[in-house]
Amino acid sequence: MAPLPLQRDTVQRPGTSRAGCVPGRRPASRTSLPGIPLAPSAARRFVRAALAEWTGLGVPAAVGFSDRLADDAVTVTNELVTNAVVHAGTTVDLVITLEEGGEEPSAALVLEVTDHHPARPVSGDDPAPEPEPAGAAAGELPDPAEYGRGLQLVATLADSWGITYRTGRKTVWARLPVDDWSAPPAQPEADALRRGLRAAELLAPVARRTERDDTVWDGRGAPAFLAEASDLLAGQLDEGLVAAIAGQLLVPRLADWCAIRLEAESGKSAAEPRPVQVRHRDESGAEALRAALETAPFTLPAATGSGPVPVPVPWSATRAEGAGGAPRPGCPDGAALAFRITAGGRTLGTVIVGREGDAPVPEAVSSLIEDFVRRLGLAVGAARAYTRQATISRILQRGLLPSKVADIPGVTSALVYEPSDDGVVGGDFYDIFPCPGDRWCFVLGDVQGSGPEAAVVTGLARPWLRLLSREGFGVGEVLDRLNRLLLDDAMEAAEAAALMVAAAGGQQLHDGTQPRFLSLLYGEVVPLPGGGVRCTVASAGHPLPLLLRPDGSVRPAAEPQVLLGVVEEVAYESQVFDLAPGDTLLCVTDGVTERRSGPLMFDDGDGLARALAGCAGLPADATAERLRRAVHEFAEQPPDDDVALLVLHAD
Protein backbone atom coordinates (compact mmCIF):
# COMPACT_ATOMS: atom_id res chain seq x y z
CA MET A 1 0.00 0.00 0.00
CA ALA A 2 1.34 3.39 -0.97
CA PRO A 3 2.39 5.63 1.94
CA LEU A 4 0.70 8.94 2.69
CA PRO A 5 1.97 11.62 0.29
CA LEU A 6 4.83 13.62 1.77
CA GLN A 7 3.52 17.11 2.42
CA ARG A 8 6.76 19.01 2.09
CA ASP A 9 8.53 21.47 -0.17
CA THR A 10 11.99 20.23 -1.27
CA VAL A 11 13.96 22.61 -3.50
CA GLN A 12 17.42 23.29 -4.85
CA ARG A 13 18.44 26.88 -4.32
CA PRO A 14 21.66 28.85 -4.66
CA GLY A 15 23.60 29.51 -1.48
CA THR A 16 23.78 32.81 0.31
CA SER A 17 26.68 33.97 2.41
CA ARG A 18 26.40 33.59 6.17
CA ALA A 19 29.02 33.66 8.89
CA GLY A 20 30.98 30.46 8.59
CA CYS A 21 29.00 29.17 5.57
CA VAL A 22 30.44 28.27 2.16
CA PRO A 23 28.30 29.31 -0.83
CA GLY A 24 27.17 26.49 -3.11
CA ARG A 25 24.23 24.46 -4.29
CA ARG A 26 21.90 23.86 -1.38
CA PRO A 27 19.27 21.12 -1.11
CA ALA A 28 16.64 22.45 1.29
CA SER A 29 13.46 21.16 2.90
CA ARG A 30 10.95 23.35 4.65
CA THR A 31 7.68 23.09 6.52
CA SER A 32 5.37 25.24 8.65
CA LEU A 33 3.97 24.10 11.98
CA PRO A 34 1.30 25.64 14.20
CA GLY A 35 2.43 27.18 17.47
CA ILE A 36 1.19 24.34 19.67
CA PRO A 37 2.99 22.04 22.13
CA LEU A 38 3.14 19.24 19.54
CA ALA A 39 5.18 21.32 17.08
CA PRO A 40 8.63 20.39 18.52
CA SER A 41 8.00 16.65 18.20
CA ALA A 42 6.76 17.09 14.63
CA ALA A 43 9.85 19.20 13.85
CA ARG A 44 12.18 16.53 15.24
CA ARG A 45 10.64 13.88 13.02
CA PHE A 46 10.72 16.18 10.04
CA VAL A 47 14.47 16.79 10.38
CA ARG A 48 15.28 13.09 10.73
CA ALA A 49 13.16 12.33 7.69
CA ALA A 50 14.85 15.03 5.61
CA LEU A 51 18.29 13.67 6.46
CA ALA A 52 17.16 10.14 5.59
CA GLU A 53 15.71 11.32 2.29
CA TRP A 54 18.87 13.15 1.22
CA THR A 55 20.91 10.09 2.11
CA GLY A 56 18.59 7.85 0.11
CA LEU A 57 18.72 10.16 -2.89
CA GLY A 58 22.50 10.04 -2.89
CA VAL A 59 23.06 13.78 -2.38
CA PRO A 60 26.88 14.09 -2.40
CA ALA A 61 27.30 15.88 0.92
CA ALA A 62 24.74 13.61 2.61
CA VAL A 63 27.06 10.61 2.55
CA GLY A 64 28.89 12.14 5.51
CA PHE A 65 25.83 12.11 7.74
CA SER A 66 26.41 10.29 11.03
CA ASP A 67 24.15 9.34 13.92
CA ARG A 68 25.77 12.07 15.99
CA LEU A 69 25.06 14.73 13.36
CA ALA A 70 21.44 13.59 13.13
CA ASP A 71 21.07 13.68 16.92
CA ASP A 72 22.64 17.15 17.13
CA ALA A 73 20.41 18.47 14.34
CA VAL A 74 17.30 17.09 16.04
CA THR A 75 18.35 18.53 19.41
CA VAL A 76 19.01 22.00 17.99
CA THR A 77 15.73 21.93 16.08
CA ASN A 78 13.85 20.93 19.21
CA GLU A 79 15.35 23.82 21.20
CA LEU A 80 14.68 26.44 18.52
CA VAL A 81 11.12 25.33 17.79
CA THR A 82 10.31 25.03 21.50
CA ASN A 83 11.58 28.57 22.12
CA ALA A 84 9.53 29.90 19.21
CA VAL A 85 6.35 28.17 20.40
CA VAL A 86 6.78 29.23 24.05
CA HIS A 87 7.84 32.84 23.48
CA ALA A 88 6.00 33.74 20.26
CA GLY A 89 3.11 31.29 20.04
CA THR A 90 2.74 31.82 16.29
CA THR A 91 3.12 29.58 13.27
CA VAL A 92 6.72 28.36 13.08
CA ASP A 93 8.59 28.03 9.77
CA LEU A 94 11.37 25.43 9.72
CA VAL A 95 13.98 25.23 6.94
CA ILE A 96 16.80 22.67 6.89
CA THR A 97 19.47 23.28 4.29
CA LEU A 98 22.44 21.17 3.22
CA GLU A 99 25.30 23.42 2.16
CA GLU A 100 27.71 21.43 0.00
CA GLY A 101 31.42 22.20 -0.16
CA GLY A 102 32.82 24.92 -2.37
CA GLU A 103 36.55 25.15 -3.08
CA GLU A 104 37.39 23.23 0.09
CA PRO A 105 35.92 19.84 1.03
CA SER A 106 33.42 21.00 3.64
CA ALA A 107 29.68 20.79 4.09
CA ALA A 108 27.19 21.84 6.76
CA LEU A 109 23.57 21.60 7.82
CA VAL A 110 21.90 24.97 8.39
CA LEU A 111 18.72 25.02 10.47
CA GLU A 112 16.47 28.09 10.38
CA VAL A 113 13.44 28.57 12.62
CA THR A 114 11.20 31.61 12.07
CA ASP A 115 8.32 32.86 14.20
CA HIS A 116 5.85 35.57 13.21
CA HIS A 117 5.37 37.56 16.39
CA PRO A 118 4.05 41.02 15.38
CA ALA A 119 5.93 42.95 18.06
CA ARG A 120 9.54 42.24 17.02
CA PRO A 121 11.66 45.40 17.13
CA VAL A 122 13.35 46.70 13.99
CA SER A 123 15.31 49.87 13.39
CA GLY A 124 13.12 52.37 11.58
CA ASP A 125 11.38 51.07 8.48
CA ASP A 126 14.45 49.30 7.11
CA PRO A 127 13.63 45.60 6.56
CA ALA A 128 17.30 44.64 6.63
CA PRO A 129 18.39 42.24 9.38
CA GLU A 130 19.48 43.71 12.68
CA PRO A 131 22.97 42.83 13.94
CA GLU A 132 23.46 39.33 15.27
CA PRO A 133 24.19 38.84 18.98
CA ALA A 134 27.79 39.54 19.87
CA GLY A 135 29.83 36.37 19.65
CA ALA A 136 27.08 34.34 17.99
CA ALA A 137 29.14 33.43 14.93
CA ALA A 138 31.92 32.25 17.20
CA GLY A 139 29.56 30.16 19.30
CA GLU A 140 29.63 32.47 22.34
CA LEU A 141 26.39 32.82 24.25
CA PRO A 142 24.88 36.22 25.10
CA ASP A 143 23.07 36.93 28.33
CA PRO A 144 20.56 34.08 28.90
CA ALA A 145 18.11 36.55 30.42
CA GLU A 146 17.82 38.21 27.01
CA TYR A 147 18.05 35.31 24.58
CA GLY A 148 16.86 32.31 26.65
CA ARG A 149 18.67 29.36 28.16
CA GLY A 150 17.77 27.08 25.27
CA LEU A 151 20.41 28.82 23.16
CA GLN A 152 23.17 27.58 25.46
CA LEU A 153 22.64 24.14 23.98
CA VAL A 154 22.50 25.57 20.46
CA ALA A 155 25.78 27.42 20.99
CA THR A 156 27.40 24.21 22.29
CA LEU A 157 26.39 22.02 19.35
CA ALA A 158 26.68 24.51 16.47
CA ASP A 159 29.90 25.96 15.13
CA SER A 160 28.03 29.23 14.46
CA TRP A 161 24.52 30.60 15.00
CA GLY A 162 22.68 33.89 14.85
CA ILE A 163 19.41 35.80 15.16
CA THR A 164 17.85 37.91 12.41
CA TYR A 165 14.98 40.34 13.04
CA ARG A 166 12.70 41.53 10.27
CA THR A 167 9.34 43.26 10.41
CA GLY A 168 6.90 40.86 12.02
CA ARG A 169 9.24 37.87 12.24
CA LYS A 170 12.38 36.59 13.88
CA THR A 171 14.70 33.89 12.54
CA VAL A 172 17.22 31.94 14.59
CA TRP A 173 19.70 29.89 12.54
CA ALA A 174 22.40 27.42 13.48
CA ARG A 175 25.13 25.79 11.37
CA LEU A 176 26.30 22.22 12.08
CA PRO A 177 29.30 20.90 10.10
CA VAL A 178 28.96 17.54 8.36
CA ASP A 179 31.35 15.11 10.03
CA ASP A 180 32.93 13.41 6.98
CA TRP A 181 31.38 14.09 3.62
CA SER A 182 33.85 11.83 1.82
CA ALA A 183 32.53 8.74 3.62
CA PRO A 184 30.97 5.88 1.59
CA PRO A 185 27.32 6.28 0.62
CA ALA A 186 24.76 5.18 3.17
CA GLN A 187 21.76 2.98 2.40
CA PRO A 188 18.36 4.58 1.75
CA GLU A 189 16.04 4.69 4.74
CA ALA A 190 12.59 4.89 3.19
CA ASP A 191 10.85 3.48 6.27
CA ALA A 192 12.42 6.10 8.52
CA LEU A 193 11.38 8.77 6.04
CA ARG A 194 7.75 7.66 6.13
CA ARG A 195 7.70 7.42 9.94
CA GLY A 196 9.56 10.65 10.54
CA LEU A 197 7.37 12.88 8.39
CA ARG A 198 4.05 11.59 9.72
CA ALA A 199 3.48 14.27 12.35
CA ALA A 200 4.86 17.06 10.18
CA GLU A 201 2.77 15.79 7.28
CA LEU A 202 -0.40 15.99 9.35
CA LEU A 203 0.26 19.47 10.69
CA ALA A 204 2.08 21.28 7.90
CA PRO A 205 0.40 22.87 4.88
CA VAL A 206 1.02 21.51 1.39
CA ALA A 207 1.51 23.06 -2.00
CA ARG A 208 -1.76 24.46 -3.32
CA ARG A 209 -1.99 22.32 -6.42
CA THR A 210 -0.70 18.99 -5.08
CA GLU A 211 -2.63 16.11 -6.67
CA ARG A 212 -4.68 14.21 -4.13
CA ASP A 213 -4.42 10.41 -4.11
CA ASP A 214 -7.60 8.93 -2.60
CA THR A 215 -6.37 5.36 -3.00
CA VAL A 216 -4.21 5.70 0.12
CA TRP A 217 -7.36 5.68 2.30
CA ASP A 218 -8.52 2.21 1.20
CA GLY A 219 -6.02 0.25 3.32
CA ARG A 220 -3.71 1.07 6.20
CA GLY A 221 -3.61 4.76 5.34
CA ALA A 222 -6.99 5.49 6.98
CA PRO A 223 -6.23 3.81 10.37
CA ALA A 224 -2.81 5.47 10.47
CA PHE A 225 -4.33 8.87 9.76
CA LEU A 226 -7.01 8.42 12.44
CA ALA A 227 -4.47 7.25 15.02
CA GLU A 228 -2.19 10.24 14.47
CA ALA A 229 -5.13 12.65 14.29
CA SER A 230 -6.53 11.31 17.57
CA ASP A 231 -3.22 11.96 19.32
CA LEU A 232 -3.10 15.53 18.00
CA LEU A 233 -6.70 16.34 18.95
CA ALA A 234 -6.71 14.63 22.34
CA GLY A 235 -3.72 16.64 23.56
CA GLN A 236 -5.56 19.99 23.35
CA LEU A 237 -7.63 21.50 26.16
CA ASP A 238 -9.05 24.49 24.25
CA GLU A 239 -11.99 23.80 21.95
CA GLY A 240 -11.03 26.61 19.56
CA LEU A 241 -7.58 25.10 19.12
CA VAL A 242 -9.14 21.66 18.62
CA ALA A 243 -11.25 23.04 15.77
CA ALA A 244 -8.26 24.82 14.21
CA ILE A 245 -6.16 21.63 14.23
CA ALA A 246 -9.08 19.67 12.79
CA GLY A 247 -9.21 22.09 9.85
CA GLN A 248 -5.50 21.60 9.22
CA LEU A 249 -5.97 17.84 9.21
CA LEU A 250 -8.88 17.88 6.79
CA VAL A 251 -7.55 20.38 4.23
CA PRO A 252 -6.07 19.59 1.77
CA ARG A 253 -5.60 15.89 2.52
CA LEU A 254 -9.28 15.00 2.42
CA ALA A 255 -11.00 18.12 1.10
CA ASP A 256 -10.36 21.39 -0.72
CA TRP A 257 -12.07 23.42 1.98
CA CYS A 258 -13.86 22.98 5.29
CA ALA A 259 -15.83 24.98 7.83
CA ILE A 260 -16.27 24.02 11.48
CA ARG A 261 -18.78 25.66 13.78
CA LEU A 262 -19.06 24.74 17.46
CA GLU A 263 -22.37 25.47 19.15
CA ALA A 264 -22.64 27.23 22.49
CA GLU A 265 -22.84 25.01 25.56
CA SER A 266 -26.19 24.51 27.22
CA GLY A 267 -26.86 27.22 29.77
CA LYS A 268 -25.10 29.88 27.71
CA SER A 269 -26.89 32.46 25.64
CA ALA A 270 -28.09 31.03 22.34
CA ALA A 271 -27.39 34.42 20.78
CA GLU A 272 -23.72 34.22 21.75
CA PRO A 273 -21.70 34.53 18.53
CA ARG A 274 -19.81 31.37 17.69
CA PRO A 275 -16.81 31.84 15.39
CA VAL A 276 -16.53 29.53 12.41
CA GLN A 277 -13.17 27.92 11.69
CA VAL A 278 -12.64 28.16 7.92
CA ARG A 279 -9.82 26.58 5.96
CA HIS A 280 -9.26 26.58 2.19
CA ARG A 281 -6.43 25.03 0.22
CA ASP A 282 -6.18 28.32 -1.65
CA GLU A 283 -5.73 31.16 0.83
CA SER A 284 -7.47 33.59 -1.50
CA GLY A 285 -10.65 31.53 -1.24
CA ALA A 286 -10.80 31.45 2.57
CA GLU A 287 -12.27 34.95 2.98
CA ALA A 288 -14.87 34.36 0.26
CA LEU A 289 -15.88 31.12 2.00
CA ARG A 290 -16.14 32.88 5.34
CA ALA A 291 -18.25 35.67 3.84
CA ALA A 292 -20.60 33.14 2.22
CA LEU A 293 -21.06 31.31 5.54
CA GLU A 294 -21.81 34.56 7.35
CA THR A 295 -24.45 35.36 4.72
CA ALA A 296 -26.05 31.90 4.88
CA PRO A 297 -25.14 30.16 8.18
CA PHE A 298 -25.25 26.39 7.89
CA THR A 299 -27.40 24.22 10.13
CA LEU A 300 -28.54 20.60 10.04
CA PRO A 301 -32.00 19.27 10.89
CA ALA A 302 -32.34 17.97 14.44
CA ALA A 303 -33.01 14.43 13.23
CA THR A 304 -29.74 14.22 11.31
CA GLY A 305 -27.43 11.43 12.45
CA SER A 306 -23.65 11.31 12.45
CA GLY A 307 -23.34 10.29 8.79
CA PRO A 308 -22.60 12.56 5.82
CA VAL A 309 -25.39 14.80 4.55
CA PRO A 310 -25.08 16.34 1.05
CA VAL A 311 -25.56 20.11 1.30
CA PRO A 312 -25.40 22.97 -1.19
CA VAL A 313 -22.04 24.62 -1.69
CA PRO A 314 -22.14 27.65 0.66
CA TRP A 315 -21.51 30.26 -2.00
CA SER A 316 -24.25 28.94 -4.31
CA ALA A 317 -26.72 31.08 -2.38
CA THR A 318 -24.66 34.18 -3.17
CA ARG A 319 -23.88 33.39 -6.80
CA ALA A 320 -26.14 36.20 -7.93
CA GLU A 321 -23.68 38.64 -6.40
CA GLY A 322 -21.14 37.74 -9.09
CA ALA A 323 -21.24 39.30 -12.53
CA GLY A 324 -23.78 37.52 -14.74
CA GLY A 325 -24.51 34.94 -12.05
CA ALA A 326 -20.96 33.55 -12.26
CA PRO A 327 -19.30 32.01 -9.20
CA ARG A 328 -17.56 34.41 -6.90
CA PRO A 329 -13.76 34.58 -7.34
CA GLY A 330 -11.96 31.85 -5.43
CA CYS A 331 -15.15 29.84 -4.92
CA PRO A 332 -15.61 27.32 -7.75
CA ASP A 333 -18.51 24.89 -7.64
CA GLY A 334 -18.16 21.35 -6.36
CA ALA A 335 -19.61 18.92 -3.84
CA ALA A 336 -20.15 19.51 -0.11
CA LEU A 337 -20.93 17.18 2.78
CA ALA A 338 -22.01 18.11 6.29
CA PHE A 339 -21.37 16.10 9.47
CA ARG A 340 -22.80 16.61 12.92
CA ILE A 341 -20.27 16.81 15.77
CA THR A 342 -21.57 14.84 18.74
CA ALA A 343 -20.30 13.54 22.08
CA GLY A 344 -22.27 11.72 24.76
CA GLY A 345 -25.49 12.09 22.81
CA ARG A 346 -25.18 15.89 22.66
CA THR A 347 -24.72 17.97 19.53
CA LEU A 348 -21.59 20.10 19.75
CA GLY A 349 -21.42 21.58 16.25
CA THR A 350 -21.22 20.95 12.54
CA VAL A 351 -18.47 20.29 10.00
CA ILE A 352 -18.85 21.00 6.29
CA VAL A 353 -16.22 19.73 3.87
CA GLY A 354 -16.13 20.32 0.16
CA ARG A 355 -14.24 19.47 -3.01
CA GLU A 356 -13.92 21.38 -6.22
CA GLY A 357 -15.00 19.91 -9.55
CA ASP A 358 -17.83 17.60 -10.55
CA ALA A 359 -16.51 14.33 -9.11
CA PRO A 360 -18.34 13.18 -5.95
CA VAL A 361 -16.49 12.57 -2.70
CA PRO A 362 -15.41 8.88 -2.70
CA GLU A 363 -17.21 6.66 -0.21
CA ALA A 364 -13.93 5.67 1.45
CA VAL A 365 -13.08 9.34 2.04
CA SER A 366 -16.60 10.10 3.29
CA SER A 367 -16.39 7.23 5.79
CA LEU A 368 -12.95 8.38 6.92
CA ILE A 369 -14.22 11.92 7.53
CA GLU A 370 -17.17 10.52 9.50
CA ASP A 371 -14.77 8.58 11.75
CA PHE A 372 -12.59 11.65 12.08
CA VAL A 373 -15.57 13.83 13.12
CA ARG A 374 -16.42 11.31 15.86
CA ARG A 375 -12.93 11.80 17.27
CA LEU A 376 -13.30 15.54 16.89
CA GLY A 377 -16.47 15.37 19.00
CA LEU A 378 -14.67 13.46 21.75
CA ALA A 379 -11.84 16.00 21.75
CA VAL A 380 -14.24 18.97 21.90
CA GLY A 381 -16.20 17.29 24.70
CA ALA A 382 -13.02 16.68 26.70
CA ALA A 383 -11.86 20.27 26.15
CA ARG A 384 -15.20 21.61 27.35
CA ALA A 385 -15.17 19.37 30.41
CA TYR A 386 -11.70 20.65 31.29
CA THR A 387 -12.80 24.26 30.74
CA ARG A 388 -15.81 23.78 33.05
CA GLN A 389 -13.61 22.23 35.75
CA ALA A 390 -11.02 24.99 35.45
CA THR A 391 -13.73 27.67 35.58
CA ILE A 392 -15.29 26.18 38.70
CA SER A 393 -11.84 25.92 40.25
CA ARG A 394 -11.05 29.58 39.52
CA ILE A 395 -14.37 30.73 40.95
CA LEU A 396 -13.87 28.60 44.06
CA GLN A 397 -10.29 29.83 44.42
CA ARG A 398 -11.42 33.45 44.25
CA GLY A 399 -13.98 32.76 46.97
CA LEU A 400 -11.41 31.14 49.25
CA LEU A 401 -8.81 33.92 48.94
CA PRO A 402 -9.19 37.56 50.02
CA SER A 403 -10.15 39.98 47.27
CA LYS A 404 -7.75 42.53 48.79
CA VAL A 405 -5.10 42.35 51.52
CA ALA A 406 -4.87 45.13 54.10
CA ASP A 407 -2.14 47.78 54.12
CA ILE A 408 0.00 47.71 57.27
CA PRO A 409 1.15 51.17 58.48
CA GLY A 410 4.94 51.47 58.26
CA VAL A 411 5.26 48.25 56.27
CA THR A 412 5.28 47.62 52.53
CA SER A 413 4.02 44.17 51.54
CA ALA A 414 4.37 42.20 48.31
CA LEU A 415 2.68 38.93 47.49
CA VAL A 416 3.33 36.26 44.87
CA TYR A 417 0.68 33.60 44.46
CA GLU A 418 0.87 31.16 41.53
CA PRO A 419 -1.35 28.07 41.78
CA SER A 420 -0.04 25.10 39.86
CA ASP A 421 -1.58 24.85 36.40
CA ASP A 422 -3.54 21.63 36.88
CA GLY A 423 -7.07 22.95 36.65
CA VAL A 424 -7.95 22.24 40.30
CA VAL A 425 -8.07 24.30 43.47
CA GLY A 426 -4.67 24.65 45.10
CA GLY A 427 -3.87 24.09 48.74
CA ASP A 428 -2.04 27.37 49.44
CA PHE A 429 -3.80 30.42 50.89
CA TYR A 430 -2.86 33.78 52.36
CA ASP A 431 -4.39 36.75 54.17
CA ILE A 432 -3.51 40.11 55.74
CA PHE A 433 -6.21 41.77 57.84
CA PRO A 434 -6.56 44.39 60.63
CA CYS A 435 -7.56 43.52 64.17
CA PRO A 436 -8.68 45.60 67.18
CA GLY A 437 -5.95 47.18 69.27
CA ASP A 438 -3.90 48.63 66.37
CA ARG A 439 -2.83 45.14 65.28
CA TRP A 440 -2.46 43.61 61.82
CA CYS A 441 -2.31 39.87 61.24
CA PHE A 442 -0.82 37.95 58.33
CA VAL A 443 -1.28 34.31 57.33
CA LEU A 444 0.38 31.96 54.87
CA GLY A 445 -0.97 28.41 54.88
CA ASP A 446 -0.65 25.18 52.92
CA VAL A 447 -3.26 22.42 53.11
CA GLN A 448 -2.18 18.87 52.40
CA GLY A 449 -3.24 17.91 48.87
CA SER A 450 -5.41 19.90 46.49
CA GLY A 451 -8.86 19.90 45.00
CA PRO A 452 -12.13 19.74 46.98
CA GLU A 453 -10.52 18.38 50.18
CA ALA A 454 -8.02 21.23 50.26
CA ALA A 455 -10.78 23.71 49.51
CA VAL A 456 -12.78 22.44 52.50
CA VAL A 457 -9.88 23.02 54.89
CA THR A 458 -9.08 26.43 53.41
CA GLY A 459 -12.74 27.40 53.64
CA LEU A 460 -12.69 26.50 57.34
CA ALA A 461 -9.27 27.79 58.36
CA ARG A 462 -9.28 31.32 56.93
CA PRO A 463 -12.54 32.56 58.53
CA TRP A 464 -11.68 30.78 61.79
CA LEU A 465 -8.33 32.58 61.88
CA ARG A 466 -9.98 35.96 61.36
CA LEU A 467 -12.56 35.26 64.05
CA LEU A 468 -10.02 34.03 66.62
CA SER A 469 -7.62 36.90 65.89
CA ARG A 470 -10.32 39.54 66.32
CA GLU A 471 -11.40 37.98 69.59
CA GLY A 472 -8.05 39.06 71.04
CA PHE A 473 -6.29 35.70 71.38
CA GLY A 474 -2.50 35.74 71.17
CA VAL A 475 -0.60 34.14 68.28
CA GLY A 476 0.06 30.86 70.07
CA GLU A 477 -3.50 30.67 71.43
CA VAL A 478 -4.94 31.18 67.94
CA LEU A 479 -3.01 28.16 66.68
CA ASP A 480 -4.05 26.09 69.73
CA ARG A 481 -7.72 26.72 69.08
CA LEU A 482 -7.44 26.26 65.32
CA ASN A 483 -5.72 22.93 65.92
CA ARG A 484 -8.59 21.76 68.13
CA LEU A 485 -11.18 22.94 65.60
CA LEU A 486 -9.48 20.97 62.82
CA LEU A 487 -9.28 17.86 65.01
CA ASP A 488 -12.97 18.19 65.95
CA ASP A 489 -13.93 18.56 62.31
CA ALA A 490 -11.80 15.55 61.38
CA MET A 491 -13.46 13.54 64.17
CA GLU A 492 -16.92 14.43 62.85
CA ALA A 493 -15.84 13.38 59.35
CA ALA A 494 -14.52 10.06 60.72
CA GLU A 495 -17.77 9.42 62.60
CA ALA A 496 -19.78 10.12 59.45
CA ALA A 497 -17.56 7.68 57.52
CA ALA A 498 -18.10 5.04 60.21
CA LEU A 499 -21.87 5.42 59.90
CA MET A 500 -21.56 4.98 56.13
CA VAL A 501 -19.55 1.79 56.66
CA ALA A 502 -22.18 0.45 59.05
CA ALA A 503 -24.96 1.28 56.60
CA ALA A 504 -23.05 -0.62 53.89
CA GLY A 505 -22.99 -3.78 56.00
CA GLY A 506 -19.45 -3.33 57.26
CA GLN A 507 -17.91 -3.02 53.80
CA GLN A 508 -15.06 -0.52 53.68
CA LEU A 509 -15.86 2.52 51.55
CA HIS A 510 -13.29 4.71 49.83
CA ASP A 511 -14.64 8.18 49.21
CA GLY A 512 -11.32 9.79 48.33
CA THR A 513 -11.10 11.88 51.52
CA GLN A 514 -7.70 12.80 52.95
CA PRO A 515 -6.48 13.67 56.45
CA ARG A 516 -7.02 17.39 57.03
CA PHE A 517 -3.48 18.47 57.88
CA LEU A 518 -2.50 22.12 57.65
CA SER A 519 0.88 23.84 57.75
CA LEU A 520 0.54 27.46 58.79
CA LEU A 521 2.65 30.54 59.36
CA TYR A 522 0.70 33.05 61.42
CA GLY A 523 1.91 36.42 62.65
CA GLU A 524 0.87 39.66 64.29
CA VAL A 525 2.34 43.11 63.59
CA VAL A 526 2.15 46.17 65.86
CA PRO A 527 3.65 49.52 64.71
CA LEU A 528 6.28 51.04 67.03
CA PRO A 529 6.31 54.76 67.91
CA GLY A 530 9.90 55.28 66.77
CA GLY A 531 9.49 53.51 63.43
CA GLY A 532 9.41 49.88 62.43
CA VAL A 533 7.06 47.24 63.81
CA ARG A 534 7.03 44.49 66.44
CA CYS A 535 6.33 41.04 65.01
CA THR A 536 5.02 37.99 66.80
CA VAL A 537 5.06 34.83 64.67
CA ALA A 538 4.49 31.09 65.03
CA SER A 539 5.13 28.32 62.52
CA ALA A 540 3.11 25.09 62.58
CA GLY A 541 4.84 22.59 60.30
CA HIS A 542 5.56 25.40 57.82
CA PRO A 543 8.82 26.60 56.19
CA LEU A 544 10.31 29.02 58.68
CA PRO A 545 10.13 32.76 57.96
CA LEU A 546 13.46 34.43 57.21
CA LEU A 547 14.56 37.83 58.52
CA LEU A 548 16.84 39.88 56.24
CA ARG A 549 18.86 42.74 57.73
CA PRO A 550 20.16 45.66 55.60
CA ASP A 551 23.71 44.28 55.87
CA GLY A 552 22.63 41.09 53.99
CA SER A 553 22.55 38.78 57.01
CA VAL A 554 19.67 36.30 57.12
CA ARG A 555 18.33 34.24 60.03
CA PRO A 556 15.17 32.20 60.77
CA ALA A 557 12.54 34.21 62.64
CA ALA A 558 10.60 31.31 64.22
CA GLU A 559 10.99 27.80 65.63
CA PRO A 560 9.63 24.66 63.94
CA GLN A 561 6.48 23.11 65.46
CA VAL A 562 4.08 20.31 64.57
CA LEU A 563 1.44 20.54 61.83
CA LEU A 564 -2.09 21.60 62.69
CA GLY A 565 -4.69 18.86 62.81
CA VAL A 566 -2.26 16.09 63.82
CA VAL A 567 -1.72 16.10 67.61
CA GLU A 568 -4.38 17.06 70.15
CA GLU A 569 -2.30 17.84 73.21
CA VAL A 570 0.05 20.53 71.93
CA ALA A 571 0.74 24.09 73.01
CA TYR A 572 2.03 26.32 70.23
CA GLU A 573 4.62 28.96 71.08
CA SER A 574 5.42 32.21 69.34
CA GLN A 575 8.57 34.28 68.84
CA VAL A 576 8.78 38.05 69.13
CA PHE A 577 11.23 40.36 67.34
CA ASP A 578 11.37 43.89 65.98
CA LEU A 579 11.34 44.65 62.28
CA ALA A 580 13.45 47.81 62.11
CA PRO A 581 13.36 50.21 59.13
CA GLY A 582 15.13 48.50 56.22
CA ASP A 583 14.49 44.98 57.54
CA THR A 584 12.60 42.41 55.45
CA LEU A 585 10.58 39.38 56.54
CA LEU A 586 10.08 36.61 53.99
CA CYS A 587 7.37 33.95 54.30
CA VAL A 588 7.00 31.13 51.75
CA THR A 589 5.21 27.81 51.24
CA ASP A 590 6.88 24.52 50.40
CA GLY A 591 6.19 25.13 46.71
CA VAL A 592 9.22 27.45 46.96
CA THR A 593 11.54 25.51 49.28
CA GLU A 594 10.82 22.13 47.66
CA ARG A 595 10.96 23.29 44.05
CA ARG A 596 12.85 20.47 42.30
CA SER A 597 15.49 20.28 39.62
CA GLY A 598 16.26 16.59 39.28
CA PRO A 599 17.35 15.32 42.71
CA LEU A 600 17.99 18.85 44.03
CA MET A 601 15.57 21.19 45.82
CA PHE A 602 15.64 24.98 45.82
CA ASP A 603 16.33 25.24 49.56
CA ASP A 604 19.11 22.64 49.64
CA GLY A 605 22.12 24.11 51.40
CA ASP A 606 20.07 27.11 52.57
CA GLY A 607 19.37 28.07 48.97
CA LEU A 608 16.43 30.29 49.90
CA ALA A 609 18.50 32.20 52.47
CA ARG A 610 21.25 32.78 49.89
CA ALA A 611 18.74 34.05 47.36
CA LEU A 612 17.20 36.37 49.97
CA ALA A 613 20.62 37.71 51.01
CA GLY A 614 21.09 39.00 47.47
CA CYS A 615 17.97 41.14 47.90
CA ALA A 616 19.42 43.36 50.64
CA GLY A 617 18.42 46.98 50.09
CA LEU A 618 15.60 46.14 47.67
CA PRO A 619 11.98 47.19 48.29
CA ALA A 620 9.32 44.55 48.90
CA ASP A 621 8.03 44.25 45.32
CA ALA A 622 11.54 43.96 43.84
CA THR A 623 12.46 41.32 46.42
CA ALA A 624 9.34 39.30 45.64
CA GLU A 625 9.95 39.47 41.90
CA ARG A 626 13.61 38.49 42.16
CA LEU A 627 12.76 35.48 44.31
CA ARG A 628 9.92 34.48 41.99
CA ARG A 629 12.29 34.51 39.01
CA ALA A 630 14.86 32.50 40.98
CA VAL A 631 12.26 29.84 41.74
CA HIS A 632 11.21 29.56 38.10
CA GLU A 633 14.75 29.54 36.77
CA PHE A 634 15.84 26.81 39.18
CA ALA A 635 14.46 24.16 36.80
CA GLU A 636 13.50 24.03 33.14
CA GLN A 637 10.02 22.62 33.73
CA PRO A 638 7.33 24.82 35.33
CA PRO A 639 6.59 24.39 39.06
CA ASP A 640 4.38 21.39 39.85
CA ASP A 641 3.16 22.83 43.16
CA ASP A 642 1.57 26.10 44.23
CA VAL A 643 4.11 28.90 44.66
CA ALA A 644 3.32 31.48 47.33
CA LEU A 645 5.56 33.99 49.05
CA LEU A 646 4.87 37.05 51.19
CA VAL A 647 7.39 39.85 51.72
CA LEU A 648 7.05 42.42 54.52
CA HIS A 649 9.51 45.34 54.39
CA ALA A 650 9.71 47.92 57.19
CA ASP A 651 9.80 51.43 55.73
Disulfide bonds with the S-S distance in Angstrom:
none
